[in-house]
């Protein structure tokens, strides 16, 4: 997400995980002190101050500065709540989801792996703010529990035609091992050599086809689908490896809050209110008078 004119706008890119981080040089400006040269040409030089004065007049430059302010405040307030392991786990999920296409996806997004990790962290920090700045009533949690499914672990064999799935199912019924059949039949190069093992997923996972989720959640440990599951990738045969008990909503308050927070992050009105509260608590002072209205719509502009 990013900010514009008092509104939170959602990044529509496939990896909508925070700021783009294009103009980080804004944070290096000394505003007249130690005005270092950024570029030299045979027509003259460009200094940091010249670059800064130019960039701060552009919409892109203003958006980046807004995002940098927000990230500073979020990091100070919630930095200790976001662990490196969470960032690394999400990165692993991306790598697993895209497999050999991961590098191409990074290039398409104009990002490095390091920038992606930074954006993942920014997003997790914002999620902590949503958890802290919005309310979660028992009624909210009970409603979310109706669609809740704990994270399951499954194996899947992906094939292109329905007849092959029937062959796979027949061989499973005759005692063949799922792992062996995955290596033999699956067209998914990212999972076939792992016996078809997929990363754990729950009801909110967006990287798993909804039909696969529905079929998987109906299985008990050790069971597999006896009818082909049609997806955009072809047909799937799914085996349940680990299906935890759902229990009651009181057993899963933390997970339910987390799911609700994730959902609320897709609501621009909710995000606007959260960001406004975070910035007001952040004791932000804009030292450059020409940027005094940079957070207009979120916090009151300083009086002249």
Beta strands, then each sheet from edge to edge (+ up, - down):
strand 1: 2-4
strand 2: 7-9
strand 3: 37-41
strand 4: 44-47
strand 5: 152-159
strand 6: 229-231
strand 7: 234-243
sheet 1: 1+ 2-
sheet 2: 3+ 4-
sheet 3: 5+ 7- 6+
end
